[in-house]
Amino acid sequence: QVQLVESGGGLVQPGGSLRLSCAASRSIFNIFIMGWYRQAPGKQRDMVAIITSGGSTRYADSVKGRFTISRDNAENTVYLQMNSLKPEDTAVYYCNSYNDPRQNYWGPGTQVTVSP
């Protein structure tokens, strides 16, 4: 099992930047996929960005070119650098670790609000 804790959320103006961090309770070296998801009020939770143990990444079309996911296995931490933020990026952002359906864990989430 792994516990995940997100941090770095907050209020930012459109065009601004934030960096989210996800600290894991144990080594993430051999965790197959680490990812960031988000859920806006009244909407489903959607994938934002994922990164595999081999370093491959995938992004939602809406964030390509603006967001960057990275993982620091030595620090057991995954990051999401968010630039050029838009009001539609407002959501609760969740960190996820996935090895298989029985090893699928979520953090409690961190709020990101993009507003003038």
C-alpha positions, 0 to 999 in steps of 0.5 A: 500500500502507498499513501499519497499527499498532494500539495502546492494548490492555491489561487492563481490569476489566469496566465500564472503558474503553480507546481503541484507535488505528490509525496508518497509514503514509500518508494515509487521506483517500481510503481508502474504509473504515477499520475495527476487527475482533476475533477471540477464541480459537477464533472467526472474525474479526468486524467491530466497527465501520467508518467510511467516507471520508464519515464514515458508521459501522456497528457490530456489534449487540454493541457499539452504544451502547458503542463509538465509531469515529472517524477523524482524516484529518489524523493518519492515525489511526483510533480505537475508544473502548470503554466499559462493557467486558465480558468477552466483549469480550476478543479481539485487535483488528485495524485494517483499511483497504479500498478494493477487494479488491486494497487490503485491509490489516490491522494486526498486532493488539492484545490487549484483555483484560477481566477482574476 
